[in-house]
Amino acid sequence: MTQILERPQDANYPHRFSVLEFERLFEAGVFGEEIQVELLDGEIFVMPEMGDDHADSLTRLTKQLIRKLGDYVELAPQIPLDLPEGETRPLPDFIVIDIKKYGRRKPIPSDVFFLIEISDTTLHKDRNRKAQIYARNGILEYWIVNLKNKQLEVYRNPENGVYPKPQILQIGQAIAPLAFPDVLIEWW
């Protein structure tokens, strides 16, 4: 069997995984088929099982995005984002991709119109760690469907690798993505 990780001289410290090591773990079947994981700043996170509210939001959002943007974008639900950072491979709920740039590969930041996370148990991680990762990689727009507070949090135009304070939408309000100012997406 091929060795997946090299043994460090001093094993008394946490190991930070690279994307290459992370992919080797996948290829070796370490995570199995039922577990979804993502790599954030060298740490592997197991994604929680999708609850009913999360599944309902994913279904509603898919339908609305296809209806309103389907001719202009490629929707990539739960597909990893390929970042230039060597220790990060996030797994957002949605990547809304420029159809003209996307090819037969994992999306990269320059392909992305905006990202969406549907969040309940992962809200803290999505607001902090993932927002930082997306901002420093130049993702212009990032939405969090906040199931805990029944809100949509919209982060836009990062400055110096940080998003300014988000715009908060309540149920029934609508917003136009930056790339599509004439298309309103309603937050149910």
Backbone bond lengths (Angstrom), bond angles and torsions (degrees), N, CA, C in turn:
res aa  C-N    CA-C-N  psi(-1)  N-CA   C-N-CA  omega(-1)  CA-C   N-CA-C  phi
1 M - - - 1.455 - - 1.526 109.46 -
2 T 1.301 116.71 138.12 1.454 122.24 179.97 1.523 109.69 -70.33
3 Q 1.323 115.04 137.43 1.457 119.31 177.85 1.522 108.90 -72.87
4 I 1.344 116.18 129.37 1.460 120.87 -176.76 1.526 110.79 -85.89
5 L 1.318 116.97 -42.80 1.452 121.41 -178.44 1.525 109.62 -120.85
6 E 1.296 116.29 145.92 1.454 119.15 173.30 1.518 108.56 -82.75
7 R 1.315 116.66 142.59 1.461 121.44 -179.85 1.535 108.44 -80.35
8 P 1.356 116.52 119.84 1.466 118.22 178.40 1.528 110.90 -71.94
9 Q 1.313 116.09 156.50 1.467 120.61 177.97 1.523 110.86 -61.94
10 D 1.317 117.13 -45.15 1.465 121.88 179.22 1.521 106.89 -112.36
11 A 1.322 116.82 102.53 1.470 121.17 -175.50 1.525 112.51 -84.65
12 N 1.292 118.62 15.61 1.464 121.44 -177.49 1.528 111.80 -96.94
13 Y 1.320 116.97 46.44 1.456 122.38 175.82 1.523 107.77 -153.85
14 P 1.343 117.04 157.45 1.465 118.42 179.19 1.532 110.63 -69.11
15 H 1.300 115.70 147.22 1.462 121.08 178.27 1.525 109.69 -95.03
16 R 1.303 117.50 128.18 1.459 122.63 174.28 1.527 106.79 -95.82
17 F 1.322 115.51 125.46 1.452 120.68 -177.01 1.521 110.77 -85.45
18 S 1.311 115.31 143.27 1.458 120.82 170.87 1.526 107.58 -90.61
19 V 1.319 116.59 166.15 1.463 120.63 176.43 1.528 109.41 -60.58
20 L 1.329 117.96 -39.33 1.464 121.58 179.39 1.529 110.80 -61.38
21 E 1.324 118.15 -46.35 1.470 121.31 177.46 1.529 110.88 -62.87
22 F 1.323 115.50 -41.38 1.463 121.63 178.96 1.536 109.89 -59.19
23 E 1.319 117.17 -45.55 1.465 121.08 178.49 1.520 111.43 -65.17
24 R 1.316 117.73 -36.13 1.471 120.86 176.82 1.526 110.91 -64.11
25 L 1.330 116.49 -38.63 1.463 120.13 177.33 1.528 110.30 -62.01
26 F 1.324 116.66 -40.97 1.469 120.98 175.62 1.518 110.99 -60.00
27 E 1.324 115.14 -51.41 1.466 120.35 -178.05 1.521 111.70 -59.24
28 A 1.324 117.18 -33.29 1.463 121.67 179.83 1.531 112.21 -79.10
29 G 1.333 116.83 -5.88 1.458 120.52 178.27 1.519 114.44 77.25
30 V 1.324 117.09 20.42 1.465 121.21 -177.13 1.534 111.84 -60.52
31 F 1.315 118.03 -36.80 1.463 121.19 -174.83 1.525 113.04 -90.10
32 G 1.306 117.90 -11.14 1.454 120.60 -176.86 1.522 110.19 73.60
33 E 1.314 115.75 -173.46 1.461 120.27 -176.66 1.519 113.34 -94.88
34 E 1.304 118.18 -20.87 1.460 121.60 -173.48 1.528 113.67 -91.69
35 I 1.313 117.72 -16.91 1.472 120.95 -174.11 1.526 109.69 -97.99
36 Q 1.342 115.82 129.00 1.461 120.65 174.37 1.523 107.79 -100.73
37 V 1.321 115.85 134.39 1.457 121.61 -179.39 1.519 109.76 -133.87
38 E 1.326 115.15 159.23 1.457 120.62 173.70 1.517 108.40 -139.59
39 L 1.310 115.53 156.02 1.456 122.84 -179.64 1.521 108.13 -110.12
40 L 1.333 116.32 119.12 1.467 121.85 -179.87 1.518 109.16 -125.68
41 D 1.305 116.45 114.41 1.460 122.06 179.23 1.524 112.14 50.78
42 G 1.337 116.08 43.24 1.454 121.29 176.04 1.510 115.89 86.07
43 E 1.329 117.74 -5.56 1.464 121.49 -179.17 1.523 110.02 -107.74
44 I 1.323 116.30 138.60 1.453 121.96 179.59 1.522 108.90 -92.83
45 F 1.337 115.40 127.53 1.458 122.05 178.30 1.519 109.21 -115.81
46 V 1.323 115.93 128.57 1.456 121.27 174.18 1.522 106.68 -83.33
47 M 1.325 116.12 128.40 1.463 121.11 -179.62 1.527 108.72 -77.68
48 P 1.339 116.99 135.99 1.467 118.84 178.65 1.524 110.81 -66.38
49 E 1.315 114.99 155.86 1.454 119.51 177.18 1.522 108.89 -62.44
50 M 1.320 116.76 142.42 1.454 121.96 -176.78 1.529 110.42 -71.99
51 G 1.336 115.72 123.34 1.456 121.08 177.05 1.521 111.58 -83.52
52 D 1.332 116.03 175.31 1.465 121.19 -177.67 1.531 112.26 -62.28
53 D 1.345 117.79 -44.23 1.474 120.63 179.95 1.532 110.98 -63.16
54 H 1.318 115.77 -39.93 1.468 120.64 179.06 1.531 109.66 -63.83
55 A 1.326 116.42 -47.45 1.471 120.91 -179.63 1.526 110.91 -62.66
56 D 1.334 117.22 -41.52 1.459 120.84 178.56 1.529 110.70 -63.12
57 S 1.326 117.00 -44.02 1.470 121.13 179.16 1.522 111.29 -63.94
58 L 1.316 116.90 -40.66 1.462 121.23 178.52 1.530 110.47 -61.92
59 T 1.321 116.09 -42.79 1.465 121.08 179.79 1.526 111.53 -65.72
60 R 1.335 117.10 -47.54 1.470 121.05 179.98 1.527 111.71 -62.78
61 L 1.314 115.08 -43.87 1.463 119.89 -178.45 1.525 110.88 -66.03
62 T 1.305 117.11 -41.48 1.467 120.97 177.61 1.526 110.18 -57.41
63 K 1.309 115.98 -49.08 1.468 121.10 -178.45 1.534 110.93 -60.09
64 Q 1.321 116.59 -46.13 1.463 120.31 -177.77 1.532 111.95 -67.83
65 L 1.337 116.81 -42.16 1.461 119.86 -179.68 1.527 111.36 -66.01
66 I 1.318 116.96 -39.96 1.472 119.70 177.75 1.521 110.11 -65.07
67 R 1.335 116.80 -44.17 1.464 120.75 -178.43 1.533 111.54 -63.71
68 K 1.320 117.60 -40.54 1.469 120.42 -173.18 1.531 114.14 -93.40
69 L 1.336 117.28 -30.02 1.464 119.80 -174.49 1.523 114.05 -123.40
70 G 1.317 117.38 0.51 1.460 122.36 -171.23 1.513 116.47 -53.03
71 D 1.334 118.43 -30.86 1.460 120.46 -179.45 1.527 113.13 -81.64
72 Y 1.333 116.66 -12.45 1.466 120.94 -172.33 1.519 114.17 -113.82
73 V 1.322 116.65 -16.15 1.457 119.93 -173.50 1.522 111.14 -132.70
74 E 1.299 113.26 165.57 1.454 122.59 168.63 1.527 104.44 -109.58
75 L 1.315 117.94 129.32 1.462 121.27 177.26 1.521 108.62 -97.78
76 A 1.310 116.05 127.63 1.456 121.17 179.59 1.528 108.63 -119.54
77 P 1.345 116.99 90.28 1.457 119.02 178.59 1.528 110.91 -80.24
78 Q 1.324 114.40 128.97 1.462 123.14 175.61 1.527 112.96 51.52
79 I 1.334 113.99 48.96 1.468 123.21 175.36 1.529 106.84 -114.51
80 P 1.330 118.86 137.42 1.469 119.35 -179.26 1.528 112.20 -65.24
81 L 1.315 114.98 145.52 1.458 122.28 175.22 1.524 107.49 -94.52
82 D 1.306 117.04 126.02 1.462 122.53 -178.73 1.524 108.93 -88.55
83 L 1.315 116.28 109.31 1.461 121.94 -177.39 1.524 110.31 -105.07
84 P 1.336 117.10 153.82 1.460 119.44 178.72 1.530 112.65 -69.31
85 E 1.334 116.70 -17.01 1.462 120.01 178.56 1.523 109.08 -66.79
86 G 1.283 117.77 137.50 1.454 121.83 -176.14 1.513 115.86 -79.32
87 E 1.339 117.64 -4.45 1.465 120.02 -177.21 1.525 112.58 -126.82
88 T 1.317 118.37 21.50 1.462 120.23 -175.40 1.526 110.97 -140.23
89 R 1.340 114.98 128.73 1.469 122.41 175.82 1.531 106.31 -145.19
90 P 1.366 116.97 81.58 1.470 119.48 -179.13 1.521 112.49 -72.35
91 L 1.327 114.87 160.35 1.457 122.59 179.89 1.528 108.46 -126.78
92 P 1.354 117.01 78.66 1.469 119.10 -179.84 1.526 111.52 -69.09
93 D 1.326 116.26 160.04 1.466 120.02 177.44 1.519 111.09 -67.55
94 F 1.329 117.23 -37.94 1.466 121.53 177.91 1.505 110.27 -141.65
95 I 1.319 114.59 139.40 1.458 120.91 166.35 1.526 104.99 -120.57
96 V 1.320 116.14 121.57 1.464 121.51 177.26 1.526 105.40 -97.35
97 I 1.334 114.97 113.94 1.458 121.95 -166.12 1.526 111.30 -111.86
98 D 1.315 115.38 142.75 1.457 122.84 172.79 1.531 108.25 -65.77
99 I 1.308 116.63 114.18 1.473 122.27 -175.56 1.528 111.91 -61.76
100 K 1.327 117.23 -25.64 1.466 121.17 -178.37 1.530 112.45 -76.60
101 K 1.333 116.84 -22.24 1.459 120.37 -175.74 1.526 113.26 -102.24
102 Y 1.304 116.58 -22.80 1.456 120.54 -171.12 1.521 111.94 -76.84
103 G 1.331 115.97 139.40 1.453 122.49 177.96 1.515 110.47 -128.32
104 R 1.289 116.59 -162.78 1.466 122.39 -178.89 1.523 109.70 -86.35
105 R 1.317 115.86 69.77 1.461 122.72 -179.95 1.518 108.02 -161.33
106 K 1.315 116.52 173.71 1.461 119.38 174.56 1.527 107.61 -67.50
107 P 1.342 117.47 142.51 1.467 118.95 178.59 1.531 111.60 -63.88
108 I 1.315 115.30 149.21 1.466 123.24 175.47 1.528 108.03 -117.29
109 P 1.337 118.88 163.89 1.467 120.46 -175.29 1.519 115.56 -52.18
110 S 1.322 118.79 -38.10 1.470 119.77 -178.66 1.522 113.01 -69.78
111 D 1.331 118.31 -12.79 1.468 122.66 176.36 1.529 112.12 -82.53
112 V 1.320 116.91 -18.59 1.465 122.67 -163.72 1.531 112.87 -88.70
113 F 1.346 115.54 126.71 1.465 120.43 167.67 1.523 109.11 -80.60
114 F 1.339 116.28 -50.91 1.463 120.92 173.64 1.520 110.19 -161.20
115 L 1.338 114.05 161.07 1.463 122.60 179.27 1.514 109.01 -114.51
116 I 1.337 116.21 152.18 1.466 121.05 177.18 1.520 109.30 -134.36
117 E 1.314 115.59 132.07 1.463 122.90 170.61 1.524 107.41 -114.78
118 I 1.316 117.07 133.70 1.460 122.27 172.14 1.516 105.19 -100.01
119 S 1.324 116.03 121.54 1.443 119.23 -163.29 1.523 113.68 -131.56
120 D 1.308 115.35 128.86 1.463 121.35 168.61 1.525 107.62 -132.78
121 T 1.322 118.63 -75.80 1.463 120.30 179.91 1.528 112.45 -72.69
122 T 1.316 118.33 -17.09 1.467 121.92 -178.36 1.534 112.59 -103.14
123 L 1.307 117.93 14.73 1.470 121.47 -173.81 1.533 112.53 -56.41
124 H 1.305 118.13 -46.87 1.467 120.80 -178.71 1.535 110.55 -60.48
125 K 1.328 116.93 -45.84 1.473 121.40 179.96 1.527 110.47 -64.83
126 D 1.343 117.39 -41.21 1.459 120.81 -178.38 1.523 112.05 -67.44
127 R 1.334 117.04 -38.84 1.470 121.19 -179.97 1.521 112.51 -72.97
128 N 1.289 116.75 -31.55 1.454 120.14 -173.28 1.520 112.41 -105.42
129 R 1.285 116.30 -78.52 1.458 120.33 -173.31 1.533 112.78 -59.72
130 K 1.332 117.14 -49.56 1.459 119.26 -177.78 1.525 111.42 -70.32
131 A 1.319 118.18 -37.88 1.473 120.46 176.18 1.525 110.15 -59.37
132 Q 1.322 117.48 -41.12 1.466 120.82 178.56 1.528 111.01 -64.02
133 I 1.319 116.07 -43.65 1.469 120.49 179.39 1.524 110.22 -62.18
134 Y 1.323 117.14 -47.69 1.463 120.39 -178.02 1.529 110.90 -65.57
135 A 1.324 117.51 -41.55 1.465 120.81 -179.56 1.526 111.30 -64.32
136 R 1.315 116.91 -46.19 1.478 118.52 -177.57 1.529 112.47 -70.29
137 N 1.336 116.82 -15.12 1.465 120.93 176.88 1.527 112.30 -100.05
138 G 1.334 116.21 11.05 1.456 121.10 171.94 1.512 116.46 76.94
139 I 1.329 118.15 22.32 1.458 120.66 175.26 1.530 106.81 -72.85
140 L 1.333 117.25 114.12 1.462 121.31 -172.30 1.523 114.09 -69.42
141 E 1.329 116.98 -27.14 1.461 119.50 -176.34 1.522 109.64 -144.31
142 Y 1.333 114.91 134.44 1.456 122.25 -176.39 1.525 108.37 -141.67
143 W 1.325 116.41 123.96 1.459 121.70 -179.53 1.520 110.07 -111.30
144 I 1.317 115.64 140.17 1.461 121.43 171.11 1.521 107.99 -118.86
145 V 1.338 115.93 118.02 1.458 121.27 171.62 1.523 104.69 -82.06
146 N 1.330 115.75 102.02 1.461 123.34 -175.06 1.527 108.63 -86.99
147 L 1.331 116.43 96.48 1.465 120.96 -177.49 1.527 112.40 -71.55
148 K 1.332 117.49 -27.63 1.473 120.66 179.74 1.521 111.66 -63.47
149 N 1.334 116.42 -46.25 1.464 121.61 -175.61 1.516 112.97 -103.87
150 K 1.338 117.22 4.33 1.473 122.59 -179.97 1.532 110.75 54.12
151 Q 1.343 114.86 51.61 1.464 121.77 -179.05 1.526 109.74 -135.18
152 L 1.324 114.80 160.24 1.452 121.29 170.33 1.525 106.55 -112.07
153 E 1.318 117.11 122.90 1.460 123.01 178.73 1.527 107.60 -102.60
154 V 1.314 116.90 124.14 1.466 121.58 -176.66 1.528 108.89 -116.33
155 Y 1.320 115.03 116.31 1.462 122.98 179.10 1.519 107.27 -105.88
156 R 1.352 115.87 132.20 1.465 119.75 -176.29 1.519 112.05 -140.26
157 N 1.330 113.54 156.08 1.461 123.12 170.19 1.529 113.71 47.33
158 P 1.329 116.78 72.64 1.465 118.59 179.27 1.523 111.37 -61.84
159 E 1.317 114.71 144.30 1.463 122.25 177.21 1.515 107.94 -120.97
160 N 1.325 116.63 124.04 1.461 121.86 -178.16 1.532 111.57 52.43
161 G 1.330 116.40 41.10 1.452 121.59 176.14 1.514 115.47 76.07
162 V 1.347 117.06 17.49 1.471 120.86 -179.61 1.529 108.44 -137.81
163 Y 1.338 115.92 137.65 1.459 119.32 174.77 1.524 109.70 -80.69
164 P 1.348 116.71 138.39 1.458 118.99 171.19 1.536 109.44 -65.66
165 K 1.303 115.98 176.58 1.466 121.55 179.91 1.534 110.09 -53.19
166 P 1.344 117.72 136.41 1.473 119.60 -176.00 1.526 112.90 -75.02
167 Q 1.308 114.26 156.74 1.460 121.50 169.38 1.525 105.87 -85.09
168 I 1.338 117.51 133.94 1.463 122.57 -177.85 1.524 109.04 -110.09
169 L 1.337 115.79 125.92 1.463 121.00 177.37 1.521 109.23 -112.05
170 Q 1.325 114.75 143.34 1.458 121.75 176.88 1.526 108.63 -97.89
171 I 1.303 116.99 165.57 1.459 122.17 178.68 1.527 109.29 -55.40
172 G 1.334 115.77 134.13 1.459 122.01 -179.86 1.519 113.74 96.11
173 Q 1.327 117.83 -16.43 1.456 120.91 178.07 1.532 109.60 -84.38
174 A 1.319 115.60 159.35 1.461 120.94 -178.57 1.522 109.80 -128.31
175 I 1.332 114.88 157.62 1.459 120.81 178.91 1.526 108.83 -144.58
176 A 1.318 115.35 147.64 1.468 121.21 175.54 1.525 107.89 -99.73
177 P 1.321 117.79 128.51 1.465 119.49 174.42 1.532 110.00 -60.76
178 L 1.323 117.12 150.26 1.468 121.13 -179.80 1.527 111.75 -53.80
179 A 1.319 117.45 -41.67 1.461 121.70 -176.83 1.526 113.29 -74.14
180 F 1.359 116.33 -15.35 1.466 121.10 -177.52 1.528 109.62 -135.19
181 P 1.332 117.93 71.75 1.463 121.15 -173.23 1.529 114.05 -64.10
182 D 1.328 118.27 -16.42 1.465 120.95 -179.93 1.535 113.17 -97.65
183 V 1.313 116.95 3.17 1.470 121.29 -177.86 1.523 109.26 -112.82
184 L 1.326 115.79 116.92 1.460 119.77 178.75 1.527 110.57 -94.70
185 I 1.322 115.32 128.96 1.460 121.88 174.79 1.519 105.71 -106.40
186 E 1.336 115.73 121.50 1.463 120.10 -177.48 1.516 110.77 -88.03
187 W 1.306 114.39 134.04 1.458 120.96 175.75 1.519 106.80 -88.98
188 W 1.305 115.54 114.68 1.460 121.48 -173.99 1.463 108.80 -76.99
